[in-house]
Amino acid sequence: FKLQTTRSTFAARNLVEVAAGGALTVVELSDGKTSDNLALLSTRLKVGRGATLNYIASQDIPLDSQFFGQWEIEAEEGAQVNVTLLNFGSAYTRQEVTAFLRGRNANVRLRSLTLADGTREIDQRTLQIHESPSAKSDLLFKNVLDDKARTIFSGLIQVAEGAQKTDAYQKNRNLMLSEDAQAHSLPGLEIEANDVRCTHGATCGKLSEDELFYLRARGVETKEAQRLLIGGYCEEIIAELPEAVASWARQR
């Protein structure tokens, strides 16, 4: 990939820290009106013992722009971390998410929803690193691809020696609306403990012809039937969001 010559660049480095026992919700929504055509974002999320963080970030920048985002998550003992990434814009998106589960009973949930059409490309790389016993991570990244859009997902679960009773899950699902769209999925495991439960997988599929027929037979126009089915596919991610954000995402 060749970096484009930029008109202007937006760059930010953010630190979100939740002290032990605290609770915080952070929502980052872009309005798509920026004149920058290169956005660089680096975010560190530190969640203390027994604390809770709900973090939501949307990327809806103009389609002639590029976005590079990096997130580093640190979850201490008993921490609950929920991270959701929404991707609706940019010509090229690269996202890297690394989650360190550093304490017992830490729980990290990673979610992503991407809608891509035209010739857009979204490249996502993730790491779930289990350093302590009895921690849980759960990743679900869902994509909707149309036209000649292309997505890449490369995810890895690492379980350190001694991190027994780890419970880790990783899933990448792709809904293909065009024969020309491409989805590349590379989930992986590296396990050095012997008492764990780790699962991973990837799926690609089209809209169900049976479901479309069912809706059409009941008087629903084809475009509306497709919209309803795509919305239902996305709802698994959207339904977990705060209502104001969920409403915005459904409209988008």
PyMOL commands that set and color helices and strands:
alter all, ss='L'
color gray80, all
select helices_A, chain A and resi 209-216+222-238+243-251
alter helices_A, ss='H'
color red, helices_A
select strands_A, chain A and resi 9-18+23-28+38-47+52-59+66-75+80-87+92-101+107-116+121-130+136-145+150-159+167-176+182-191+197-205
alter strands_A, ss='S'
color yellow, strands_A
deselect
rebuild
show_as cartoon
